[in-house]
Amino acid sequence: MGSATTVEMKQRLAIIGNGMAGARFCAELVARGGADRFDITIFGEEPGGAYNRILLSDVLNGSREAGAIETHSLDWFARNNITLRAGEKITFIDRDEKTLTSDRGRISHYDSLVLATGSRALVPPMDGLHSSDGERKKGIFVLRTLADCDRVANYARKATRAVVVGGGLLGLEAARGLMQHGAQVGVVHRSGCLMSAQLDQSSGDMLRHQMEMMGINVHLNKATTAILGDECAQGLAFRDGTELRADMVVLACGIVPNIELARDAGFEVNKGIEVDDALRVQGDENTFAIGECAEHQGQVYGLVAPAWEQARVLALRLSGHSPDALYTGSKTSTKLKVMGVELASIGTPREAEGDEVVTYAEPSKGRYKKLIIRDNRLKGAILLGDVRKAAVLQQAFDRSTPLPDERATLFFDIGRATNDIADFPDDATVCNCNGVSAGTLRATIQEGAASVETLMAQTKAGTGCGTCKSSLKALLAAKG
Ligand SMILES: Cc1cc2nc3c(=O)[nH]c(=O)nc-3n(C[C@H](O)[C@H](O)[C@H](O)COP(=O)(O)OP(=O)(O)OC[C@H]3O[C@@H](n4cnc5c(N)ncnc54)[C@H](O)[C@@H]3O)c2cc1C
């Protein structure tokens, strides 16, 4: 059969969104021969190739160049016969005609469609967001894209006082990054505890202390009602009547899934675009959604691990490799990475009546550890200042294994550490972002991988948030 005939038989597959889910889906699909089945086109509103959004804070704090976080270059797409329309936003989906219209006026036909539009930063309603021309006031920023990162860094160089609204993970990372640019930095948070979703009051207080020791002013119990200044941001006003002066404001108040395109096309949307276990958008045989824009069983995830798992399942299905593969949901955990602070939060850090709570605190060293145990199983854990046991606790949580009687061994290596990473069973997950097990890593080491970099390249472990790299090192050392 001639190649022209083969081309005619190919289906047209369009992907909207060249973010962490869309690009990973492309990679998973072509790795399974998907380019022989489909003519693949991916549209990305952002210019350039795909990058690891998680590492944006490293770009902001100057520890990495923008190019160093690229995951799939323009050349990678070309080499894999994928048409990347970078810097082109899809503005309309015509379901009847099966066409996409872009902001460049281009109309493209598709047979199958994958929505991977992700989220944007939430800009909460408050007074003073806009200047007299209706545009967002100068000096107000969010941090979601490389372009945001550039804008924030450029403005910060000229600012004397910067304030971040939101004391969650992203807010603290942004504050830490801003410090590198010379401004005096503050964080305002509406509750009385930093990272209140992941920490309890004691660890939140300790984290606050650590932030302040780094030179970041922390303002708790401050509900922001307005941004001050006429044309440029000049500070914040709070519900309690107080004000804070600042010449730049970074809003880190959460995310909103990009669902408008799907909703306008008539797809079922709720918080996200509703999908079934096949990741199929309800009522449309050939349209799928993955990543932060997708809602599965009422759950919209704001982490990369579920997005990558969904990308893999959809690639298995569409490549024909495993057409019945299903996505059944993800068990998430939060490994947190604020430069200079070691922090891990597993499961739910809130105890219920009757739970056994084990804590260890060493405030002078900024160390705090807490386990919440129910029926001898780990329900939640907080590790601040020393996260060496994070992988062990994560695996006890994931697998719901009975805990050792000597609870202290879950905090410290006492005698021979029997719950060391080297003792992990083969099916225990080591890299949560990519779902890579200890067994896969051991097998790769057996086959000759001798460095963390090789393990990362061959298994993808460590290529997400990167917090498991110490476990990869430990597995390599255990082999030696
Ligand atoms: C600073 C920061 C730190 C983070 N840290 C962590 C962490 O430690 N751990 C973790 O698990 N997660 C973290 N995350 C979240 C993680 O980045 C997301 O979960 C992940 O990026 C989701 O992938 P996605 O593809 O669904 O969305 P995105 O990566 O946002 O990609 C969506 C893409 O679609 C494009 N798009 C949208 N609409 C259109 C359209 N109409 N036409 C064309 N293109 C369109 C967007 O421009 C974007 O490029 C962090 C995020 C940020 C911003």
The ligand as a MOL file (V3000), in Angstrom:
LIG
                    3D

  0  0  0     0  0            999 V3000
M  V30 BEGIN CTAB
M  V30 COUNTS 53 58 0 0 0
M  V30 BEGIN ATOM
M  V30 1 C 4.2520 28.1390 40.1200 0
M  V30 2 C 3.5310 26.8140 40.1060 0
M  V30 3 C 3.9880 25.7860 40.9270 0
M  V30 4 C 3.3530 24.5280 40.9010 0
M  V30 5 N 3.8310 23.5440 41.7120 0
M  V30 6 C 3.2810 22.3080 41.6430 0
M  V30 7 C 3.8100 21.2240 42.4220 0
M  V30 8 O 4.7420 21.3920 43.2030 0
M  V30 9 N 3.2510 19.9820 42.2710 0
M  V30 10 C 2.2090 19.7540 41.4010 0
M  V30 11 O 1.7560 18.6180 41.2720 0
M  V30 12 N 1.6690 20.7780 40.6710 0
M  V30 13 C 2.1680 22.0370 40.7750 0
M  V30 14 N 1.6360 23.0490 40.0110 0
M  V30 15 C 0.4500 22.7610 39.1730 0
M  V30 16 C 0.8370 22.1340 37.8080 0
M  V30 17 O 1.6590 23.0300 37.1140 0
M  V30 18 C -0.4380 21.8340 37.0280 0
M  V30 19 O -1.1470 20.8240 37.7160 0
M  V30 20 C -0.1900 21.3770 35.5890 0
M  V30 21 O 0.4800 22.3680 34.8710 0
M  V30 22 C -1.5380 21.0660 34.9110 0
M  V30 23 O -1.3340 20.7480 33.5630 0
M  V30 24 P -2.4320 21.1390 32.4390 0
M  V30 25 O -1.8420 20.7620 31.1410 0
M  V30 26 O -3.7540 20.6420 32.8290 0
M  V30 27 O -2.5350 22.7320 32.5130 0
M  V30 28 P -1.4520 23.7970 32.0580 0
M  V30 29 O -0.0890 23.3090 32.3470 0
M  V30 30 O -1.9040 25.0900 32.6300 0
M  V30 31 O -1.5830 23.8640 30.4860 0
M  V30 32 C -2.7190 24.3200 29.8040 0
M  V30 33 C -2.2480 24.9770 28.5320 0
M  V30 34 O -3.3660 25.1670 27.6760 0
M  V30 35 C -3.2580 26.4210 27.0390 0
M  V30 36 N -4.5960 26.8360 26.5970 0
M  V30 37 C -5.6660 27.1050 27.3760 0
M  V30 38 N -6.7230 27.4400 26.6090 0
M  V30 39 C -6.2990 27.3860 25.3240 0
M  V30 40 C -6.9320 27.6420 24.0790 0
M  V30 41 N -8.2160 28.0150 24.0070 0
M  V30 42 N -6.2070 27.4940 22.9390 0
M  V30 43 C -4.8970 27.1110 23.0090 0
M  V30 44 N -4.2500 26.8690 24.1630 0
M  V30 45 C -4.9440 26.9960 25.3160 0
M  V30 46 C -2.6740 27.2980 28.1170 0
M  V30 47 O -2.1070 28.4700 27.5570 0
M  V30 48 C -1.6480 26.3590 28.7500 0
M  V30 49 O -0.4160 26.4710 28.1060 0
M  V30 50 C 2.2240 24.3210 40.0410 0
M  V30 51 C 1.7650 25.3670 39.2340 0
M  V30 52 C 2.3930 26.6040 39.2640 0
M  V30 53 C 1.8650 27.7190 38.3910 0
M  V30 END ATOM
M  V30 BEGIN BOND
M  V30 1 1 1 2
M  V30 2 1 2 3
M  V30 3 2 2 52
M  V30 4 2 3 4
M  V30 5 1 4 5
M  V30 6 1 4 50
M  V30 7 2 5 6
M  V30 8 1 6 7
M  V30 9 1 6 13
M  V30 10 2 7 8
M  V30 11 1 7 9
M  V30 12 1 9 10
M  V30 13 2 10 11
M  V30 14 1 10 12
M  V30 15 2 12 13
M  V30 16 1 13 14
M  V30 17 1 14 15
M  V30 18 1 14 50
M  V30 19 1 15 16
M  V30 20 1 16 17
M  V30 21 1 16 18
M  V30 22 1 18 19
M  V30 23 1 18 20
M  V30 24 1 20 21
M  V30 25 1 20 22
M  V30 26 1 22 23
M  V30 27 1 23 24
M  V30 28 2 24 25
M  V30 29 1 24 26
M  V30 30 1 24 27
M  V30 31 1 27 28
M  V30 32 2 28 29
M  V30 33 1 28 30
M  V30 34 1 28 31
M  V30 35 1 31 32
M  V30 36 1 32 33
M  V30 37 1 33 34
M  V30 38 1 33 48
M  V30 39 1 34 35
M  V30 40 1 35 36
M  V30 41 1 35 46
M  V30 42 1 36 37
M  V30 43 1 36 45
M  V30 44 2 37 38
M  V30 45 1 38 39
M  V30 46 1 39 40
M  V30 47 2 39 45
M  V30 48 1 40 41
M  V30 49 2 40 42
M  V30 50 1 42 43
M  V30 51 2 43 44
M  V30 52 1 44 45
M  V30 53 1 46 47
M  V30 54 1 46 48
M  V30 55 1 48 49
M  V30 56 2 50 51
M  V30 57 1 51 52
M  V30 58 1 52 53
M  V30 END BOND
M  V30 END CTAB
M  END
